[in-house]
Structure formats: C-alpha cells, structure tokens
C-alpha cells in the first residue's frame, strides 16, 4: 500500500504564490506517474499537472506558464509550484500516484489540501 500526504495549502492573495508538496510512503514501486488534481466546490475534479517517472511534465491549459510540477525521486515527494494565482485557482488540491503494482493502473490518492485565492 501507498500513503500520500499533501501539504502547503493556504490562503493567498491574487498574484501570489504557493508550493504544494505530496509525500509518498509505503511500498513504492513501478511508479508510472504522479499528478495533481483539484476540485472546486460544486465542480468535478480536474487534472492540473502530471509528471512521469522519466520526468516528462504536462499541464492543463488553465495553468500553463503559471504552475510547475517537479519531483524528488529520492525523497518520494512531488511538488506543485503555483505562481500568479487567481481566484479561480481556489480548490482542494489532491495528489495521485499511478503504479502498476500490485495491479495494472492502480491509483492512490491523498486527502487533499485547501488552496484559497482571495483578497
């Protein structure tokens, strides 16, 4: 089993920055990629950014140029650097890990961290 713990969520003013962290522990093997999702009140959860085990990153159009995903494979931590934050970025941010162990396409999720962008 894998446990994911997110941290770094906070209240920030528009234009500000935050860095979210997702720490993975447990039996970590055969990781395909890690990703950040977010869910605003009354809306569906959406994919924000992902990074493969080889370091390739992808972003939702809404955050391109503002958010950066990165990972530390030694510490098993993935980060989401968020700059130029907007009120529409307000959401609970979740971390997801995709692995092929113990079964193909197995997903683990964290509990989420709240990001609020408001003046």
Helices and strands as residue ranges (DSSP letters): E 2-7, E 11-12, E 18-26, E 31-39, E 46-52, E 57-59, E 67-72, E 77-82, G 87-89, E 91-99, E 106-109, E 113-117
